[in-house]
Amino acid sequence: MAEGAPTAMDKRTVLVVDDEPSIRDLIVVVLEEEGYRALAAGSGVFALHLVATEQPDLVLLDMMMPQMDGRETLRRLRQLPEGQTTPVVVMSAAVTAANVGDGVAAFIGKPFDLGALLETIAGILDGRSLGDSIAES
């Protein structure tokens, strides 16, 4: 490993929660190319498990999922000690920014621009003010 290269412990961890494998896999690949450690969950139940065990730095959460939708996943995530302050970016084609509710750091409308998604993630993880980040992309 090159001197100064980030190790797995240095990388920021992003959990991608989406029931659509093609979307989830694309985001994971892009995040890893950008130097993030990316975790993937195809359901809210598995996402909650990963939040409790892996303690990601940020969660990208799809709102429209079977069994446990994004709203319920977010509600339960906020009940976990490990998830109470974890920033959550909501992704949805069916829900608008105005209908997301409280407890999210940003909203990304689907289909989304990968550059805008990466910029939103970086801004949240770097602690930069995103202004009107809860807006449709």
N, C-alpha and C positions, 0 to 999 in steps of 0.2 A: 504494500500500500504506500502511496506517495506521502511524503511528509506534508502535514497540513490537510490531507484529504479527510472529509468528514467520516466518522464511524457511524455504525447503526445507532449508537447512543447519542450522537450529536444531531442526528436528523430529526426534524419535526415530523410527527406522525399524524396522518390524516386518515380518518375512517370514512370510506365511501359506502353509503347505504342506499341501494337501489335494487329492485327486484328484476330489472332488465339487465341480463348478463352483458349484452353488447355495450350498453352505456357504462355500466360499472367497470368493465374491463378496460374500456377506452380511457376513462378518467384515471384508473390506477396506473396504466402505462404512462400517461402524460405526467402524472405527479412524480412517478419514479424517475422519469427523464429529467425532471426539474430538481431532483435531489431530495425529494421527500420520501419518507417511509410511508407506504400506502397499505392500508388494510381494507378488506372488502367484506361486506355482509349483504346477503340477498334478502334478509328479513329483519324486521324490528327486533325479534327475539334474539337473533344472533348478534345484532348490533349492540344490544344491552350487555350481552356477555362480553363482547370485545371491549366495551367502555370500561367495564368492571375489572377486566384482567389486563388490558393493554394501556389503559388511560391515554387515549389519543389527545393530541393538542387541539384538534378541530374535528368536527363531524360534518360531512356533507350528507344531507338527509332528503331523500325523495319523499314526497307527501303521499303519493298514490301507490300503495302497496297492498297486496292481499293479506288477510288475517289480522295484522296489526299495522294500521296506516301510520303515516308520519306524525300526525298529531298525538296519537297514543304513545308512539315511540318516544317522542320528545317529552311528553308528560312523565313517562316512567324513567327516562334518562335523568330528568331533573330531581327525581327522588333518590337516585344513587349518590352516595357521597362523592364518588369519582366523577359524576356527570353534572353536578350542580353548577359549576362555573365553566364547563367546557363550551367554547364557542360553537354554535351550530349554524350552518348555512343551509337553508332550505332550497330545494330544487323542485320545480313542478311545472307541468304543462297545463294542469287543470285548476290549480289554485293561484290566485293573484296575490301580489305583495300585500294588498290591503286586508286580505283574509287569512294571513299567516298566523297572526296572534303574537303574543309576547314571548320573550325568551329566545329569540333568534338574533344572530349577529348580522345576517344578510339574507337576501332572497335572490335567487337566480331563476329566471324563467326558462323553460325548455321550449324549443331547442335553444341551447346556449352557445355562446362564443367561448372557446377554450381559453383564449387570451384574457377575456374578462373574468372568467372563473379563476384562473391562476392569479390575476391581479387582486381579486377579492380575497382569496386565501392568504396571499402574501401580506396584504394590508392588515388583515385581522391578526395574523401570527406575529407581525412586526409591531403591532400596537398602533398603527397609523389610523388616524381618523378617516373613515370612509365616506363621510358626509351622508348623502342619500343612498347608502348601499342597499337598503331594502327597497329596491326598485326593479322593474322588469328590465332584463337585458335585451 
